[in-house]
Amino acid sequence: MTMGKIIFYEDRNFQGRSYETSSDCADMSSYLSRCHSCKVESGCFMVYDRPNYMGNQYFVRRGEYSDYQRMGMSDCIRSCRMIPMHRGQFRMKIYERENFGGQSHELMDDCDNMMDRYRMNDCQSCNVMDGHWLMYEQPQYRGKQMYMRPGEYRSFRDMGMSGMKFMSMKRIMDSCY
C-alpha cells in the first residue's frame, strides 16, 4: 500500500516553517500559523481552506504547488485529507434531489457532462458504493471540487455546498498516484 506524503509551508514558494504528514489533518493551525504552499511527494490529497475538511477544497497529486491562491482558493490551507488508493470497481448513484429523491443514475465511470449524458441539471445527493470520486461544479471537470469517499450523502447543502451544482464527476484512479 503506497502511503501519501505531503509537506506544507507557511509562505508561498515553499518558504517559512514546514509541516509534513502522511495522514489526515483536521486543523493545521496546531502546526503552522498559516499555509500558502505545499509539495506532494507521493499519493493524492484534498486540501481545504477551513478546518475540519470544510470550505473550498482542491485535489492535489504528486507535484509542487507554490501558491495556494493561484489554485483558486481565497484563504490558506487549514486542513487536509489523504485519499487512499482504490483498486477495483467504481460505483456511485447520483440523485437529482436531497435525501435520494427525484431522478437517479448509477455511474461506474467518469461523466464529463451530467446534463448531456443524463438530462439532469442538478445533483443534490449521492451514494458512493465503491471507490473515491471528485465532483465538479462545471462540465469537463472544471470549477470548484468536492471529494466523495464511500458513504451516503443525503444533502450537499447540509455539507456547506448550498447554491453549488455539480455537473461532472471523475474517479480518482491509480493513475493519479
MARPA-857568 format. One line per 8 residues: for each residue y, x, z of N, C-alpha, C, O. Coordinates in steps of 0.2 Angstrom, whole numbers, padded with zeros to 4 digits. Layout:
<rs>
Y X Z Y X Z Y X Z Y X Z | ...
</rs>
This chain:
<rs>
-0006 0004 0000 0000 0000 0000 0006 0004 0000 0007 0008 0005 | 0010 0004 -0005 0016 0008 -0005 0022 0005 -0001 0023 -0001 -0001 | 0024 0009 0003 0030 0007 0008 0036 0008 0004 0037 0013 0001 | 0041 0004 0006 0048 0005 0003 0052 0009 0008 0050 0010 0014 | 0057 0012 0005 0061 0017 0009 0068 0016 0006 0069 0017 0000 | 0073 0014 0011 0080 0013 0009 0084 0017 0014 0083 0017 0020 | 0090 0020 0011 0095 0024 0015 0101 0020 0014 0104 0020 0009 | 0104 0018 0020 0111 0015 0019 0116 0020 0022 0115 0024 0026
0122 0020 0019 0128 0024 0020 0134 0020 0022 0135 0015 0019 | 0138 0023 0027 0144 0019 0029 0149 0018 0023 0152 0013 0023 | 0150 0024 0019 0155 0023 0014 0152 0023 0007 0146 0024 0006 | 0157 0022 0003 0155 0022 -0004 0152 0029 -0006 0154 0034 -0003 | 0149 0030 -0012 0146 0036 -0014 0142 0040 -0009 0142 0047 -0009 | 0138 0037 -0005 0133 0040 0000 0137 0045 0005 0134 0050 0006 | 0143 0043 0007 0146 0047 0012 0146 0043 0019 0144 0038 0019 | 0148 0047 0024 0148 0045 0031 0141 0045 0034 0136 0047 0031
0140 0042 0040 0134 0041 0043 0129 0037 0039 0131 0033 0035 | 0122 0039 0040 0117 0035 0036 0112 0032 0041 0111 0034 0047 | 0108 0027 0038 0103 0024 0042 0097 0023 0037 0098 0020 0032 | 0091 0025 0039 0085 0025 0034 0080 0020 0037 0079 0020 0043 | 0077 0016 0033 0072 0011 0036 0067 0010 0030 0068 0011 0024 | 0061 0008 0032 0056 0005 0028 0054 -0002 0030 0048 -0004 0027 | 0058 -0005 0033 0056 -0012 0035 0062 -0017 0035 0068 -0014 0034 | 0061 -0023 0037 0067 -0027 0038 0072 -0025 0043 0070 -0022 0048
0078 -0027 0042 0083 -0025 0047 0088 -0031 0048 0092 -0032 0043 | 0088 -0035 0053 0092 -0041 0053 0099 -0040 0055 0103 -0044 0053 | 0101 -0034 0058 0108 -0033 0059 0109 -0025 0059 0107 -0022 0064 | 0112 -0023 0054 0114 -0016 0053 0119 -0014 0058 0119 -0007 0059 | 0123 -0018 0061 0128 -0016 0065 0126 -0011 0071 0130 -0008 0074 | 0120 -0012 0073 0117 -0008 0078 0116 -0001 0076 0115 0004 0080 | 0116 0001 0070 0115 0007 0067 0121 0010 0064 0123 0016 0064 | 0125 0006 0060 0131 0008 0056 0137 0003 0057 0135 -0003 0058
0143 0005 0058 0148 0001 0059 0150 -0003 0052 0152 -0009 0053 | 0148 0000 0047 0149 -0004 0040 0144 0000 0035 0141 0005 0037 | 0143 -0003 0030 0138 0000 0025 0141 -0002 0018 0141 -0008 0016 | 0143 0003 0014 0145 0002 0007 0141 0005 0002 0143 0004 -0004 | 0136 0009 0003 0132 0011 -0002 0125 0012 0000 0124 0012 0006 | 0120 0013 -0004 0113 0014 -0002 0109 0017 -0008 0111 0017 -0014 | 0104 0020 -0006 0099 0023 -0011 0092 0020 -0009 0090 0020 -0003 | 0089 0018 -0014 0082 0015 -0013 0077 0021 -0016 0077 0022 -0022
0073 0024 -0011 0069 0029 -0013 0062 0027 -0016 0059 0030 -0020 | 0060 0021 -0013 0054 0018 -0016 0054 0010 -0014 0057 0009 -0009 | 0050 0006 -0017 0050 -0001 -0016 0056 -0005 -0018 0060 -0002 -0022 | 0056 -0011 -0016 0061 -0016 -0018 0064 -0019 -0011 0060 -0020 -0006 | 0070 -0021 -0011 0073 -0024 -0005 0078 -0029 -0007 0081 -0029 -0013 | 0079 -0034 -0003 0085 -0038 -0004 0090 -0036 0001 0088 -0035 0007 | 0096 -0035 -0001 0102 -0033 0004 0106 -0039 0005 0107 -0043 0000 | 0109 -0041 0010 0113 -0046 0012 0120 -0044 0015 0120 -0039 0018
0125 -0048 0014 0132 -0047 0016 0133 -0050 0023 0139 -0050 0025 | 0128 -0053 0026 0129 -0056 0033 0122 -0054 0037 0117 -0053 0034 | 0123 -0054 0043 0117 -0053 0047 0112 -0058 0047 0113 -0063 0044 | 0106 -0057 0049 0100 -0062 0049 0099 -0064 0042 0097 -0070 0041 | 0099 -0060 0037 0097 -0062 0030 0101 -0068 0027 0098 -0072 0024 | 0107 -0068 0029 0112 -0074 0026 0117 -0071 0022 0118 -0065 0021 | 0121 -0076 0019 0126 -0074 0014 0124 -0072 0007 0118 -0074 0005 | 0128 -0069 0004 0126 -0066 -0003 0120 -0061 -0003 0120 -0057 0002
0116 -0062 -0007 0110 -0057 -0007 0110 -0054 -0014 0111 -0057 -0019 | 0107 -0048 -0014 0106 -0044 -0020 0100 -0040 -0020 0098 -0037 -0015 | 0096 -0040 -0026 0090 -0037 -0026 0091 -0029 -0028 0095 -0028 -0033 | 0088 -0025 -0025 0089 -0018 -0026 0082 -0015 -0027 0077 -0016 -0023 | 0081 -0010 -0032 0075 -0007 -0033 0076 0001 -0033 0082 0002 -0032 | 0071 0005 -0034 0072 0012 -0034 0078 0014 -0038 0079 0012 -0044 | 0083 0017 -0035 0089 0020 -0038 0095 0020 -0033 0094 0020 -0027 | 0101 0022 -0036 0107 0023 -0032 0112 0018 -0033 0113 0016 -0038
0115 0015 -0027 0120 0010 -0028 0126 0013 -0024 0126 0012 -0018 | 0130 0016 -0028 0136 0020 -0025 0142 0015 -0022 0145 0018 -0018 | 0142 0009 -0024 0147 0005 -0022 0145 -0002 -0021 0144 -0006 -0026 | 0144 -0005 -0015 0141 -0012 -0014 0146 -0017 -0017 0143 -0022 -0020 | 0152 -0016 -0017 0157 -0021 -0020 0156 -0022 -0028 0157 -0027 -0031 | 0154 -0016 -0031 0153 -0017 -0038 0147 -0021 -0040 0146 -0023 -0046 | 0143 -0022 -0035 0137 -0026 -0036 0138 -0033 -0036 0134 -0038 -0036 | 0145 -0035 -0035 0147 -0042 -0034 0147 -0045 -0027 0148 -0051 -0027
0147 -0040 -0022 0147 -0043 -0015 0154 -0042 -0013 0158 -0037 -0014 | 0156 -0046 -0008 0163 -0046 -0006 0164 -0042 0000 0169 -0038 0001 | 0158 -0042 0004 0159 -0038 0011 0154 -0032 0010 0151 -0031 0005 | 0152 -0029 0016 0147 -0023 0016 0140 -0026 0017 0140 -0032 0019 | 0135 -0022 0017 0129 -0024 0018 0128 -0025 0026 0130 -0020 0030 | 0125 -0030 0028 0124 -0032 0035 0117 -0032 0037 0115 -0031 0043 | 0112 -0034 0032 0105 -0034 0034 0101 -0033 0027 0104 -0033 0022 | 0095 -0032 0028 0090 -0030 0023 0083 -0033 0024 0081 -0033 0030
0080 -0034 0019 0073 -0036 0019 0069 -0033 0014 0070 -0032 0008 | 0063 -0030 0017 0059 -0026 0012 0054 -0031 0009 0052 -0036 0012 | 0053 -0030 0002 0049 -0035 -0002 0042 -0032 -0003 0042 -0027 -0006 | 0037 -0035 0000 0031 -0032 -0001 0028 -0032 -0008 0030 -0037 -0011 | 0024 -0028 -0010 0021 -0028 -0017 0016 -0033 -0017 0012 -0034 -0012 | 0016 -0037 -0022 0011 -0043 -0023 0007 -0042 -0029 0009 -0041 -0034 | 0000 -0042 -0028 -0004 -0041 -0034 -0008 -0048 -0034 -0010 -0051 -0029 | -0009 -0050 -0040 -0012 -0057 -0041 -0008 -0062 -0044 -0003 -0060 -0047
-0010 -0068 -0044 -0006 -0073 -0047 0001 -0075 -0044 0001 -0074 -0038 | 0005 -0078 -0048 0011 -0081 -0045 0011 -0088 -0046 0010 -0091 -0052 | 0013 -0092 -0041 0014 -0099 -0042 0020 -0102 -0038 0020 -0100 -0032 | 0024 -0106 -0041 0029 -0109 -0037 0030 -0116 -0040 0030 -0117 -0046 | 0032 -0121 -0036 0033 -0128 -0038 0041 -0129 -0036 0043 -0128 -0031 | 0044 -0131 -0041 0052 -0132 -0040 0053 -0140 -0041 0049 -0143 -0044 | 0058 -0142 -0037 0059 -0149 -0036 0067 -0150 -0038 0071 -0146 -0036 | 0068 -0156 -0041 0075 -0157 -0043 0079 -0159 -0036 0085 -0158 -0036
0076 -0162 -0031 0080 -0164 -0025 0077 -0161 -0019 0072 -0158 -0019 | 0081 -0162 -0014 0079 -0159 -0007 0072 -0163 -0005 0071 -0168 -0007 | 0069 -0160 0000 0063 -0162 0003 0057 -0164 -0003 0054 -0169 -0002 | 0057 -0160 -0008 0052 -0160 -0013 0052 -0167 -0017 0047 -0170 -0019 | 0058 -0169 -0018 0059 -0176 -0022 0061 -0175 -0029 0063 -0169 -0031 | 0061 -0180 -0033 0063 -0180 -0040 0058 -0177 -0044 0052 -0176 -0042 | 0060 -0175 -0050 0056 -0171 -0055 0053 -0165 -0052 0057 -0162 -0048 | 0047 -0163 -0054 0045 -0156 -0051 0041 -0153 -0057 0038 -0156 -0061
0040 -0146 -0056 0037 -0142 -0061 0034 -0136 -0058 0037 -0134 -0053 | 0028 -0134 -0060 0025 -0129 -0057 0025 -0123 -0062 0024 -0123 -0068 | 0028 -0117 -0059 0029 -0111 -0063 0023 -0106 -0061 0022 -0105 -0055 | 0021 -0102 -0066 0017 -0096 -0065 0019 -0090 -0068 0016 -0085 -0068 | 0025 -0091 -0072 0028 -0085 -0075 0036 -0086 -0074 0038 -0091 -0072 | 0039 -0081 -0077 0047 -0081 -0077 0049 -0087 -0081 0046 -0090 -0086 | 0055 -0090 -0079 0058 -0095 -0083 0066 -0093 -0083 0070 -0093 -0079 | 0068 -0092 -0090 0075 -0089 -0091 0080 -0095 -0091 0086 -0093 -0091
0078 -0101 -0092 0082 -0106 -0093 0079 -0113 -0091 0075 -0116 -0095 | 0080 -0115 -0085 0076 -0121 -0082 0078 -0127 -0086 0074 -0132 -0087 | 0085 -0128 -0088 0087 -0134 -0092 0083 -0134 -0099 0081 -0139 -0101 | 0083 -0128 -0102 0079 -0128 -0109 0072 -0130 -0108 0069 -0133 -0112 | 0069 -0127 -0103 0062 -0127 -0103 0059 -0134 -0100 0055 -0137 -0102 | 0063 -0136 -0095 0061 -0142 -0091 0065 -0148 -0091 0064 -0154 -0089 | 0071 -0147 -0095 0076 -0153 -0095 0078 -0154 -0088 0080 -0160 -0086 | 0078 -0150 -0083 0080 -0150 -0076 0087 -0147 -0075 0087 -0141 -0077
0092 -0150 -0073 0098 -0147 -0072 0100 -0145 -0065 0105 -0143 -0063 | 0095 -0147 -0060 0096 -0145 -0053 0089 -0143 -0050 0084 -0146 -0052 | 0089 -0139 -0045 0083 -0137 -0041 0086 -0136 -0034 0089 -0132 -0033 | 0084 -0141 -0030 0086 -0141 -0023 0081 -0139 -0018 0083 -0139 -0012 | 0075 -0139 -0020 0069 -0137 -0015 0063 -0134 -0019 0063 -0135 -0025 | 0059 -0130 -0016 0053 -0127 -0019 0048 -0126 -0014 0049 -0125 -0008 | 0042 -0125 -0017 0036 -0122 -0013 0033 -0116 -0016 0031 -0117 -0022 | 0034 -0110 -0013 0031 -0104 -0016 0024 -0104 -0013 0023 -0102 -0007
0019 -0104 -0018 0012 -0104 -0016 0010 -0097 -0016 0006 -0094 -0011 | 0011 -0093 -0021 0009 -0086 -0022 0015 -0082 -0025 0018 -0084 -0030 | 0015 -0076 -0022 0020 -0071 -0025 0027 -0071 -0022 0028 -0076 -0018 | 0031 -0067 -0024 0038 -0066 -0022 0042 -0067 -0028 0041 -0064 -0033 | 0048 -0071 -0028 0052 -0073 -0033 0059 -0072 -0032 0061 -0072 -0026 | 0063 -0071 -0037 0070 -0071 -0037 0073 -0077 -0041 0071 -0078 -0046 | 0077 -0081 -0038 0080 -0087 -0041 0087 -0085 -0043 0091 -0082 -0039 | 0090 -0087 -0049 0097 -0085 -0051 0101 -0091 -0052 0098 -0096 -0054
0107 -0091 -0051 0112 -0096 -0052 0113 -0098 -0059 0114 -0104 -0060 | 0112 -0093 -0063 0114 -0094 -0071 0107 -0093 -0075 0103 -0089 -0072 | 0107 -0096 -0081 0102 -0094 -0085 0101 -0087 -0087 0106 -0083 -0086 | 0096 -0084 -0089 0095 -0077 -0091 0096 -0072 -0085 0098 -0067 -0086 | 0094 -0075 -0079 0093 -0070 -0073 0100 -0067 -0072 0101 -0061 -0070 | 0105 -0071 -0072 0112 -0069 -0070 0115 -0073 -0064 0113 -0078 -0063 | 0120 -0070 -0062 0124 -0073 -0056 0121 -0072 -0049 0117 -0067 -0049 | 0123 -0076 -0044 0120 -0075 -0038 0113 -0076 -0037 0110 -0079 -0042
0109 -0072 -0033 0102 -0072 -0032 0100 -0075 -0025 0104 -0075 -0020 | 0094 -0077 -0025 0090 -0079 -0019 0083 -0077 -0019 0080 -0079 -0024 | 0081 -0073 -0014 0074 -0071 -0013 0070 -0076 -0010 0072 -0079 -0005 | 0064 -0078 -0013 0060 -0083 -0011 0053 -0080 -0010 0050 -0077 -0014 | 0051 -0080 -0004 0044 -0077 -0002 0039 -0083 -0001 0042 -0089 0000 | 0033 -0082 0000 0029 -0088 0000 0031 -0093 0006 0032 -0090 0012 | 0031 -0099 0005 0033 -0104 0010 0036 -0110 0007 0037 -0111 0001 | 0038 -0115 0011 0041 -0121 0009 0048 -0121 0010 0050 -0119 0016
0052 -0122 0005 0060 -0123 0006 0062 -0130 0005 0063 -0131 -0001 | 0063 -0134 0010 0065 -0141 0009 0072 -0142 0007 0073 -0147 0004 | 0076 -0137 0008 0083 -0139 0006 0087 -0132 0006 0088 -0129 0011 | 0089 -0130 0000 0093 -0124 -0001 0100 -0125 0002 0103 -0120 0004 | 0102 -0131 0002 0109 -0132 0006 0109 -0130 0013 0113 -0127 0016 | 0103 -0132 0016 0102 -0130 0023 0101 -0123 0024 0102 -0120 0030 | 0100 -0119 0019 0099 -0112 0019 0106 -0108 0018 0106 -0102 0017 | 0111 -0112 0018 0118 -0109 0016 0119 -0109 0009 0124 -0105 0007
0116 -0112 0005 0117 -0112 -0003 0120 -0118 -0005 0118 -0120 -0011 | 0124 -0121 -0002 0127 -0128 -0004 0131 -0126 -0010 0135 -0121 -0010 | 0131 -0131 -0015 0135 -0130 -0021 0133 -0125 -0026 0136 -0124 -0031 | 0127 -0122 -0024 0124 -0117 -0029 0118 -0120 -0032 0114 -0123 -0029 | 0118 -0119 -0039 0112 -0122 -0043 0108 -0116 -0045 0111 -0110 -0046 | 0102 -0117 -0046 0098 -0111 -0048 0095 -0113 -0055 0093 -0119 -0056 | 0096 -0109 -0060 0095 -0111 -0067 0090 -0106 -0070 0087 -0107 -0076 | 0088 -0101 -0067 0082 -0096 -0069 0079 -0093 -0063 0082 -0092 -0058
0072 -0092 -0064 0068 -0088 -0059 0064 -0083 -0062 0061 -0084 -0067 | 0063 -0078 -0058 0059 -0072 -0060 0054 -0070 -0055 0056 -0070 -0049 | 0048 -0068 -0057 0043 -0065 -0052 0045 -0058 -0051 0048 -0054 -0055 | 0044 -0056 -0044 0045 -0049 -0043 0038 -0045 -0043 0034 -0046 -0039 | 0038 -0042 -0049 0031 -0039 -0051 0031 -0032 -0049 0035 -0028 -0047 | 0025 -0029 -0050 0023 -0022 -0049 0028 -0017 -0052 0030 -0012 -0050 | 0030 -0019 -0058 0035 -0015 -0062 0042 -0014 -0059 0045 -0010 -0061 | 0043 -0018 -0054 0049 -0017 -0050 0049 -0011 -0046 0054 -0009 -0044
0043 -0009 -0044 0042 -0004 -0039 0043 0003 -0042 0042 0008 -0039
</rs>
